[in-house]
């Protein structure tokens, strides 16, 4: 299975260099957007968790 994928990628790379470059750029862009959204969500959740802890400590203290 992996040899078939490898062979396809090699021939695609040689026969269509412009399409190959655009494909690589698209993969990089999608990966960067996915990572950005993931970390944005994680940091917002952490921030919301810290805010709720601070409000509880102010109510108790």
PyMOL commands that place a pseudoatom at each C-alpha (Angstrom):
pseudoatom trace, name=CA, resn=UNK, resi=1, chain=A, elem=C, hetatm=0, pos=[0.000, 0.000, 0.000]
pseudoatom trace, name=CA, resn=UNK, resi=2, chain=A, elem=C, hetatm=0, pos=[2.714, 2.469, 0.957]
pseudoatom trace, name=CA, resn=UNK, resi=3, chain=A, elem=C, hetatm=0, pos=[4.698, 1.660, -2.158]
pseudoatom trace, name=CA, resn=UNK, resi=4, chain=A, elem=C, hetatm=0, pos=[1.697, 2.565, -4.331]
pseudoatom trace, name=CA, resn=UNK, resi=5, chain=A, elem=C, hetatm=0, pos=[1.295, 5.901, -2.549]
pseudoatom trace, name=CA, resn=UNK, resi=6, chain=A, elem=C, hetatm=0, pos=[5.018, 6.548, -2.808]
pseudoatom trace, name=CA, resn=UNK, resi=7, chain=A, elem=C, hetatm=0, pos=[5.019, 5.780, -6.528]
pseudoatom trace, name=CA, resn=UNK, resi=8, chain=A, elem=C, hetatm=0, pos=[2.006, 8.035, -7.116]
pseudoatom trace, name=CA, resn=UNK, resi=9, chain=A, elem=C, hetatm=0, pos=[3.627, 10.922, -5.249]
pseudoatom trace, name=CA, resn=UNK, resi=10, chain=A, elem=C, hetatm=0, pos=[6.886, 10.533, -7.143]
pseudoatom trace, name=CA, resn=UNK, resi=11, chain=A, elem=C, hetatm=0, pos=[5.240, 10.532, -10.557]
pseudoatom trace, name=CA, resn=UNK, resi=12, chain=A, elem=C, hetatm=0, pos=[2.894, 13.371, -9.576]
pseudoatom trace, name=CA, resn=UNK, resi=13, chain=A, elem=C, hetatm=0, pos=[5.867, 15.414, -8.379]
pseudoatom trace, name=CA, resn=UNK, resi=14, chain=A, elem=C, hetatm=0, pos=[7.779, 14.916, -11.633]
pseudoatom trace, name=CA, resn=UNK, resi=15, chain=A, elem=C, hetatm=0, pos=[4.889, 15.266, -14.088]
pseudoatom trace, name=CA, resn=UNK, resi=16, chain=A, elem=C, hetatm=0, pos=[3.034, 18.203, -12.503]
pseudoatom trace, name=CA, resn=UNK, resi=17, chain=A, elem=C, hetatm=0, pos=[5.479, 20.403, -10.565]
pseudoatom trace, name=CA, resn=UNK, resi=18, chain=A, elem=C, hetatm=0, pos=[3.177, 23.440, -10.392]
pseudoatom trace, name=CA, resn=UNK, resi=19, chain=A, elem=C, hetatm=0, pos=[0.240, 21.423, -9.093]
pseudoatom trace, name=CA, resn=UNK, resi=20, chain=A, elem=C, hetatm=0, pos=[2.603, 19.699, -6.664]
pseudoatom trace, name=CA, resn=UNK, resi=21, chain=A, elem=C, hetatm=0, pos=[3.824, 23.057, -5.339]
pseudoatom trace, name=CA, resn=UNK, resi=22, chain=A, elem=C, hetatm=0, pos=[0.260, 24.313, -4.937]
pseudoatom trace, name=CA, resn=UNK, resi=23, chain=A, elem=C, hetatm=0, pos=[-0.699, 21.108, -3.143]
pseudoatom trace, name=CA, resn=UNK, resi=24, chain=A, elem=C, hetatm=0, pos=[2.192, 21.484, -0.716]
pseudoatom trace, name=CA, resn=UNK, resi=25, chain=A, elem=C, hetatm=0, pos=[1.291, 25.132, -0.104]
pseudoatom trace, name=CA, resn=UNK, resi=26, chain=A, elem=C, hetatm=0, pos=[-2.338, 24.183, 0.524]
pseudoatom trace, name=CA, resn=UNK, resi=27, chain=A, elem=C, hetatm=0, pos=[-1.317, 21.486, 2.997]
pseudoatom trace, name=CA, resn=UNK, resi=28, chain=A, elem=C, hetatm=0, pos=[0.903, 23.941, 4.867]
pseudoatom trace, name=CA, resn=UNK, resi=29, chain=A, elem=C, hetatm=0, pos=[-1.884, 26.549, 4.942]
pseudoatom trace, name=CA, resn=UNK, resi=30, chain=A, elem=C, hetatm=0, pos=[-4.490, 24.090, 6.208]
pseudoatom trace, name=CA, resn=UNK, resi=31, chain=A, elem=C, hetatm=0, pos=[-2.097, 22.780, 8.842]
pseudoatom trace, name=CA, resn=UNK, resi=32, chain=A, elem=C, hetatm=0, pos=[-1.256, 26.272, 10.063]
pseudoatom trace, name=CA, resn=UNK, resi=33, chain=A, elem=C, hetatm=0, pos=[-4.918, 27.284, 10.268]
pseudoatom trace, name=CA, resn=UNK, resi=34, chain=A, elem=C, hetatm=0, pos=[-5.769, 24.090, 12.126]
pseudoatom trace, name=CA, resn=UNK, resi=35, chain=A, elem=C, hetatm=0, pos=[-2.986, 24.646, 14.639]
pseudoatom trace, name=CA, resn=UNK, resi=36, chain=A, elem=C, hetatm=0, pos=[-3.973, 28.294, 15.060]
pseudoatom trace, name=CA, resn=UNK, resi=37, chain=A, elem=C, hetatm=0, pos=[-7.603, 27.386, 15.756]
pseudoatom trace, name=CA, resn=UNK, resi=38, chain=A, elem=C, hetatm=0, pos=[-6.590, 24.573, 18.108]
pseudoatom trace, name=CA, resn=UNK, resi=39, chain=A, elem=C, hetatm=0, pos=[-4.345, 26.785, 20.235]
pseudoatom trace, name=CA, resn=UNK, resi=40, chain=A, elem=C, hetatm=0, pos=[-6.850, 29.643, 20.141]
pseudoatom trace, name=CA, resn=UNK, resi=41, chain=A, elem=C, hetatm=0, pos=[-9.464, 27.298, 21.584]
pseudoatom trace, name=CA, resn=UNK, resi=42, chain=A, elem=C, hetatm=0, pos=[-7.080, 25.879, 24.197]
pseudoatom trace, name=CA, resn=UNK, resi=43, chain=A, elem=C, hetatm=0, pos=[-5.950, 29.309, 25.373]
pseudoatom trace, name=CA, resn=UNK, resi=44, chain=A, elem=C, hetatm=0, pos=[-9.512, 30.638, 25.525]
pseudoatom trace, name=CA, resn=UNK, resi=45, chain=A, elem=C, hetatm=0, pos=[-10.591, 27.642, 27.608]
pseudoatom trace, name=CA, resn=UNK, resi=46, chain=A, elem=C, hetatm=0, pos=[-7.642, 28.116, 29.954]
pseudoatom trace, name=CA, resn=UNK, resi=47, chain=A, elem=C, hetatm=0, pos=[-8.404, 31.809, 30.258]
pseudoatom trace, name=CA, resn=UNK, resi=48, chain=A, elem=C, hetatm=0, pos=[-12.059, 31.129, 31.022]
pseudoatom trace, name=CA, resn=UNK, resi=49, chain=A, elem=C, hetatm=0, pos=[-11.052, 28.547, 33.634]
pseudoatom trace, name=CA, resn=UNK, resi=50, chain=A, elem=C, hetatm=0, pos=[-8.699, 30.984, 35.335]
pseudoatom trace, name=CA, resn=UNK, resi=51, chain=A, elem=C, hetatm=0, pos=[-11.340, 33.722, 35.342]
pseudoatom trace, name=CA, resn=UNK, resi=52, chain=A, elem=C, hetatm=0, pos=[-13.883, 31.462, 37.028]
pseudoatom trace, name=CA, resn=UNK, resi=53, chain=A, elem=C, hetatm=0, pos=[-11.325, 30.443, 39.675]
pseudoatom trace, name=CA, resn=UNK, resi=54, chain=A, elem=C, hetatm=0, pos=[-10.502, 34.079, 40.383]
pseudoatom trace, name=CA, resn=UNK, resi=55, chain=A, elem=C, hetatm=0, pos=[-14.161, 34.995, 40.810]
pseudoatom trace, name=CA, resn=UNK, resi=56, chain=A, elem=C, hetatm=0, pos=[-14.698, 32.081, 43.218]
pseudoatom trace, name=CA, resn=UNK, resi=57, chain=A, elem=C, hetatm=0, pos=[-11.689, 33.059, 45.321]
pseudoatom trace, name=CA, resn=UNK, resi=58, chain=A, elem=C, hetatm=0, pos=[-12.933, 36.679, 45.518]
pseudoatom trace, name=CA, resn=UNK, resi=59, chain=A, elem=C, hetatm=0, pos=[-16.351, 35.471, 46.692]
pseudoatom trace, name=CA, resn=UNK, resi=60, chain=A, elem=C, hetatm=0, pos=[-14.804, 33.295, 49.411]
pseudoatom trace, name=CA, resn=UNK, resi=61, chain=A, elem=C, hetatm=0, pos=[-12.109, 35.661, 50.541]
for i in range(1, 61): cmd.bond("trace and resi %d" % i, "trace and resi %d" % (i + 1))
show_as sticks, trace
zoom trace
